[in-house]
Amino acid sequence: MSLFDLTGKTAVITGAGRGLGKAVALGLAEAGANVALVTNSTPADDLKQEITALGRKAITIQANVGDQSQLPGIITQTLEQLGRIDILVNNAGIIRRTPAADHTFEDWQEVLDVNLNAVFTLCQLAGREMIAQGSGKIINIASMLSFQGGINVPGYTASKHAIAGLTKALGNEWAAKGVQVNAIAPGYMSTDNTEALREDPVRSRQILDRIPAGRWGELCDMKGPAVFLASSASDYMNGHVLCVDGGWMNR
């Protein structure tokens, strides 16, 4: 199990205050990592206490990742308070549901700023630190809509297709420098982003009928894949988009 041991590593997780980000942060801490919890408006004090109770260090950083001017501070604060960056998880994301013909440019831009532009900048900033130290793990959160078109979410779909491409591009450049860049594509998970779908009895049934596992994903389903991609167990993986979807993509 030493392959999965993250003791002494430091991880930065965006969107860590709730949902998938919270689960990933806790999973990495349970595997031994110290963590920087990046949140916008959602408090992470309870999560910080839960992590410190495990004997790990945890800090909270408030930042709107959609604002480029706030991104360097995430890296600076982590280095100042935790000393290094070994793992970056780009989890923060937003979605705007509007038919394409009515999708405003403001919604389009806001989604891309959070889901794509912030990811590139944080990869670049953290990547420089990782390249200098000769090691690092970057995990971008993709989506089933990195492969499919979806309905009424053109901005989100464009951003998640781009995340898959960016993950591969950075993997190509940084593999030989000791930095692994991969992505997780969650399937239909029980989160705020899917609340509208889960509350729609017709759409929810359509989705469940296609998932071989027969259920929506739970937050804890993200822990194992995240630890795997953050640890030495995945040292020969680069540019891969790992589907955690109950089998959705097989159908």
C-alpha positions in Angstrom: 0.0 0.0 0.0 3.0 2.3 0.1 2.4 3.1 -3.5 -0.7 5.0 -2.4 0.9 6.7 0.6 0.7 10.5 0.4 2.4 11.2 3.7 4.5 14.4 3.5 2.8 15.6 0.3 0.9 18.8 -0.1 -2.2 19.1 -2.2 -4.2 22.1 -3.4 -7.8 21.5 -4.1 -10.1 24.1 -5.7 -13.8 24.1 -5.0 -13.0 22.2 -1.8 -15.8 23.5 0.3 -18.5 21.0 -0.9 -19.3 18.2 -3.2 -16.7 16.4 -5.2 -13.9 18.8 -4.0 -14.7 18.2 -0.4 -14.6 14.4 -0.9 -11.3 14.5 -2.8 -9.7 16.7 -0.2 -10.8 14.3 2.6 -9.6 11.3 0.6 -6.2 12.8 0.0 -5.8 13.8 3.7 -6.8 10.2 4.7 -4.0 9.0 2.5 -1.6 11.3 4.3 -1.5 14.6 2.5 -1.5 18.1 3.9 -4.1 20.2 2.1 -4.9 23.7 1.0 -8.6 24.1 0.7 -9.5 26.7 -1.9 -13.1 28.0 -1.7 -15.0 30.9 -2.9 -18.0 31.5 -0.7 -18.6 28.1 0.9 -17.0 27.8 4.4 -14.5 25.0 4.8 -13.9 25.3 8.6 -15.6 22.0 9.4 -13.6 20.2 6.8 -10.4 21.8 8.0 -11.1 20.5 11.5 -11.9 17.1 10.2 -8.5 17.0 8.3 -6.5 18.3 11.2 -8.1 15.7 13.4 -6.4 13.1 11.1 -3.1 14.6 12.1 -2.6 16.5 8.8 -2.0 20.2 8.2 -4.8 22.1 6.5 -5.2 25.7 5.5 -8.2 27.5 3.9 -7.7 30.0 1.0 -10.7 32.1 -0.1 -10.5 32.9 -3.8 -12.7 33.3 -6.8 -10.9 31.2 -9.4 -12.9 33.0 -12.1 -10.8 36.1 -11.3 -7.4 35.6 -12.8 -5.8 38.2 -10.5 -6.6 36.0 -7.5 -4.9 32.8 -8.8 -1.2 33.6 -8.0 -2.2 34.1 -4.4 -3.4 30.5 -4.1 0.0 29.2 -5.0 1.9 31.8 -2.9 -0.2 31.2 0.2 0.2 27.4 -0.1 4.0 27.7 -0.5 4.2 30.1 2.4 2.1 28.1 4.8 2.7 24.5 3.7 6.1 24.8 2.1 5.6 23.0 -1.2 3.0 21.8 -3.8 3.0 18.2 -4.8 -0.6 17.8 -6.0 -3.0 20.1 -7.7 -6.7 19.2 -8.1 -8.6 21.6 -10.4 -12.1 20.8 -9.2 -13.9 24.1 -9.1 -16.6 24.4 -11.8 -19.9 26.0 -12.6 -22.7 25.2 -15.1 -25.3 27.4 -16.8 -28.3 25.6 -18.2 -29.8 27.5 -21.1 -30.7 26.4 -24.7 -27.9 27.3 -27.0 -30.1 29.8 -29.0 -30.6 31.7 -25.7 -27.3 31.1 -24.0 -25.9 34.6 -23.2 -22.3 35.4 -23.9 -22.0 36.5 -20.2 -22.9 32.9 -19.2 -20.5 31.5 -21.7 -17.7 33.6 -20.6 -18.3 33.0 -16.9 -18.3 29.3 -17.4 -15.1 29.3 -19.4 -13.4 31.6 -16.9 -14.0 29.2 -14.0 -13.9 25.8 -15.8 -11.1 26.4 -18.3 -9.1 29.6 -17.9 -8.5 29.1 -14.2 -7.5 25.5 -14.8 -4.8 26.5 -17.3 -3.4 29.3 -15.1 -3.3 27.1 -12.0 -1.7 24.3 -14.0 0.9 26.7 -15.2 1.7 28.3 -11.9 1.8 25.0 -10.0 3.5 23.2 -12.9 6.4 25.6 -12.7 6.9 24.6 -9.0 6.6 20.9 -9.8 9.0 21.1 -12.8 11.6 22.8 -10.6 11.3 20.1 -7.9 11.2 17.3 -10.5 7.9 15.8 -9.4 4.2 16.6 -9.2 0.7 15.4 -9.8 -2.1 17.4 -11.5 -5.6 16.1 -11.6 -8.2 18.1 -13.6 -11.8 17.3 -13.2 -13.4 16.6 -16.6 -16.9 15.3 -17.2 -19.0 12.9 -19.3 -19.4 16.0 -21.4 -15.7 15.9 -22.2 -16.9 13.1 -24.6 -20.6 14.0 -25.3 -22.5 17.1 -26.2 -25.1 17.3 -23.5 -28.3 19.4 -23.8 -28.7 23.1 -22.9 -25.1 23.4 -21.6 -23.0 24.6 -24.5 -20.5 26.6 -22.4 -20.0 23.7 -19.9 -19.6 21.2 -22.7 -17.0 23.3 -24.5 -15.1 23.8 -21.3 -15.0 20.2 -20.4 -14.0 19.1 -23.9 -11.2 21.6 -23.6 -10.1 20.2 -20.2 -9.6 16.8 -21.8 -7.4 18.4 -24.5 -5.5 20.5 -22.1 -4.8 17.5 -19.9 -3.3 15.6 -22.8 -1.3 18.6 -24.0 0.3 19.2 -20.6 0.9 15.5 -20.1 2.9 15.5 -23.4 5.0 18.4 -22.3 5.6 17.6 -18.7 5.9 13.8 -18.5 9.6 13.7 -19.0 10.0 16.4 -16.3 8.5 14.1 -13.6 5.0 15.7 -13.6 2.0 13.6 -14.3 -1.1 15.3 -15.6 -4.4 13.4 -15.7 -8.1 13.9 -15.4 -11.1 12.3 -13.7 -14.4 12.4 -15.6 -17.1 11.8 -13.0 -20.3 10.3 -14.2 -23.7 11.4 -12.9 -23.0 12.2 -9.3 -25.2 13.3 -6.5 -24.1 17.0 -6.4 -25.6 20.4 -6.6 -24.8 20.5 -10.3 -27.1 17.5 -11.0 -29.9 18.5 -8.6 -32.1 19.6 -11.5 -31.6 16.4 -13.3 -32.2 14.2 -10.2 -35.4 16.1 -9.5 -36.8 15.6 -13.0 -38.4 12.1 -12.8 -38.3 11.5 -16.6 -34.7 12.6 -17.1 -33.5 10.9 -13.9 -35.0 7.6 -15.0 -33.4 8.0 -18.4 -30.0 8.5 -16.8 -30.3 5.6 -14.4 -31.5 3.3 -17.1 -28.2 3.9 -18.9 -25.9 3.4 -15.9 -24.9 -0.2 -15.6 -24.3 0.3 -11.8 -27.9 1.4 -11.5 -27.3 4.3 -9.3 -26.1 7.9 -9.1 -22.5 8.2 -8.1 -21.8 9.2 -4.4 -19.1 11.6 -3.3 -17.0 8.8 -1.7 -16.7 7.2 -5.2 -14.2 10.0 -6.0 -11.8 9.3 -3.2 -10.0 6.2 -4.5 -9.5 7.5 -8.1 -8.1 10.8 -6.7 -5.7 9.1 -4.4 -4.5 6.8 -7.2 -3.8 9.7 -9.6 -2.2 11.7 -6.8 0.1 8.9 -5.7 3.1 7.0 -7.0 0.7 4.2 -8.1 0.0 6.3 -11.3 3.6 7.3 -12.1 3.4 5.9 -15.6 0.1 7.5 -16.4 0.0 10.8 -18.3 -2.7 12.6 -20.3 -5.4 10.1 -19.3 -9.0 10.9 -18.7 -10.3 8.4 -16.1 -14.0 7.8 -16.2 -15.6 7.2 -12.8 -19.1 6.7 -14.1 -20.7 3.4 -13.0 -20.2 2.2 -16.6 -22.1 5.1 -18.4 -19.5 5.3 -21.2 -19.7 1.6 -21.9 -23.4 1.8 -23.1 
